[in-house]
């Protein structure tokens, strides 16, 4: 999942193979208050990807 803001996109986390695997979080995202929302959204996008 990439977060887009005023700076270039940054990778928030990686998931190795299965959507239910624990993600590998990048830096400060690991303990972010939005962690549950990120994880829910990431798993939903993996389950039902959409075309851009």
DRENPA-3360 file (N, C-alpha, C; in nm, 2 decimals, always signed):
BEGIN
1 = XXXXXXXX = +0.09/-0.12/+0.00/+0.00/+0.00/+0.00/+0.09/+0.12/+0.00 ~ +0.06/+0.22/-0.08/+0.14/+0.34/-0.09/+0.05/+0.46/-0.05 ~ +0.11/+0.54/+0.03/+0.04/+0.66/+0.08/+0.08/+0.78/+0.00 ~ -0.01/+0.86/-0.05/+0.03/+0.97/-0.14/+0.00/+1.10/-0.07 ~ +0.09/+1.19/-0.06/+0.08/+1.32/+0.00/+0.15/+1.42/-0.09 ~ +0.20/+1.53/-0.03/+0.28/+1.63/-0.10/+0.42/+1.58/-0.14 ~ +0.47/+1.48/-0.07/+0.60/+1.43/-0.11/+0.58/+1.30/-0.19 ~ +0.69/+1.24/-0.24/+0.67/+1.12/-0.32/+0.61/+1.01/-0.24;
9 = XXXXXXXX = +0.54/+0.92/-0.31/+0.47/+0.81/-0.24/+0.57/+0.72/-0.16 ~ +0.53/+0.67/-0.05/+0.62/+0.59/+0.04/+0.54/+0.46/+0.07 ~ +0.62/+0.36/+0.07/+0.56/+0.23/+0.11/+0.54/+0.22/+0.26 ~ +0.42/+0.20/+0.30/+0.38/+0.19/+0.44/+0.41/+0.05/+0.49 ~ +0.39/-0.06/+0.41/+0.42/-0.19/+0.46/+0.43/-0.29/+0.34 ~ +0.47/-0.41/+0.36/+0.48/-0.52/+0.27/+0.41/-0.64/+0.33 ~ +0.35/-0.72/+0.24/+0.30/-0.85/+0.28/+0.36/-0.95/+0.20 ~ +0.42/-1.05/+0.26/+0.50/-1.15/+0.18/+0.42/-1.23/+0.08;
17 = XXXXXXXX = +0.32/-1.30/+0.12/+0.25/-1.38/+0.02/+0.10/-1.39/+0.04 ~ +0.06/-1.41/+0.16/-0.09/-1.43/+0.19/-0.14/-1.30/+0.26 ~ -0.26/-1.27/+0.22/-0.32/-1.15/+0.28/-0.34/-1.15/+0.43 ~ -0.34/-1.27/+0.49/-0.35/-1.29/+0.63/-0.22/-1.29/+0.70 ~ -0.11/-1.29/+0.63/+0.03/-1.28/+0.69/+0.04/-1.14/+0.76 ~ +0.12/-1.14/+0.86/+0.15/-1.02/+0.93/+0.23/-0.93/+0.84 ~ +0.19/-0.80/+0.82/+0.27/-0.72/+0.73/+0.40/-0.67/+0.80 ~ +0.49/-0.64/+0.71/+0.62/-0.59/+0.75/+0.61/-0.44/+0.74;
25 = XXXXXXXX = +0.60/-0.36/+0.85/+0.58/-0.22/+0.84/+0.71/-0.14/+0.82 ~ +0.70/-0.03/+0.75/+0.81/+0.05/+0.73/+0.81/+0.16/+0.83 ~ +0.92/+0.17/+0.91/+0.95/+0.28/+1.00/+0.84/+0.31/+1.10 ~ +0.80/+0.43/+1.10/+0.70/+0.48/+1.20/+0.56/+0.43/+1.18 ~ +0.53/+0.37/+1.07/+0.40/+0.32/+1.04/+0.37/+0.20/+1.13 ~ +0.47/+0.13/+1.18/+0.45/+0.01/+1.26/+0.36/+0.04/+1.39 ~ +0.38/+0.15/+1.45/+0.30/+0.18/+1.58/+0.21/+0.29/+1.56 ~ +0.17/+0.32/+1.43/+0.08/+0.43/+1.40/-0.06/+0.40/+1.45;
33 = XXXXXXXX = -0.13/+0.51/+1.49/-0.27/+0.49/+1.54/-0.36/+0.45/+1.43 ~ -0.32/+0.46/+1.31/-0.40/+0.42/+1.19/-0.38/+0.27/+1.15 ~ -0.29/+0.21/+1.23/-0.25/+0.07/+1.20/-0.37/-0.02/+1.17 ~ -0.48/-0.02/+1.25/-0.59/-0.11/+1.23/-0.66/-0.08/+1.09 ~ -0.67/+0.05/+1.07/-0.74/+0.09/+0.94/-0.66/+0.05/+0.82 ~ -0.52/+0.08/+0.83/-0.44/+0.04/+0.72/-0.45/-0.11/+0.69 ~ -0.44/-0.19/+0.80/-0.44/-0.34/+0.78/-0.58/-0.38/+0.72 ~ -0.69/-0.33/+0.77/-0.82/-0.36/+0.71/-0.83/-0.33/+0.56;
41 = XXXXXXXX = -0.78/-0.21/+0.53/-0.78/-0.16/+0.39/-0.69/-0.24/+0.30 ~ -0.57/-0.27/+0.35/-0.48/-0.35/+0.27/-0.54/-0.49/+0.24 ~ -0.59/-0.56/+0.34/-0.65/-0.69/+0.32/-0.77/-0.68/+0.23 ~ -0.85/-0.58/+0.24/-0.96/-0.56/+0.15/-0.92/-0.55/+0.00 ~ -0.81/-0.47/-0.02/-0.76/-0.45/-0.16/-0.70/-0.58/-0.21 ~ -0.64/-0.66/-0.13/-0.58/-0.78/-0.18/-0.69/-0.88/-0.21 ~ -0.80/-0.88/-0.13/-0.91/-0.97/-0.16/-0.99/-0.93/-0.28 ~ -1.00/-0.80/-0.31/-1.08/-0.76/-0.42/-1.01/-0.64/-0.49;
49 = XXXX = -0.90/-0.67/-0.56/-0.82/-0.56/-0.62/-0.91/-0.48/-0.72 ~ -0.88/-0.36/-0.74/-0.96/-0.28/-0.84/-0.86/-0.22/-0.94 ~ -0.91/-0.20/-1.06/-0.82/-0.14/-1.16/-0.82/+0.01/-1.14 ~ -0.70/+0.07/-1.16/-0.68/+0.21/-1.15/-0.73/+0.29/-1.27;
% end
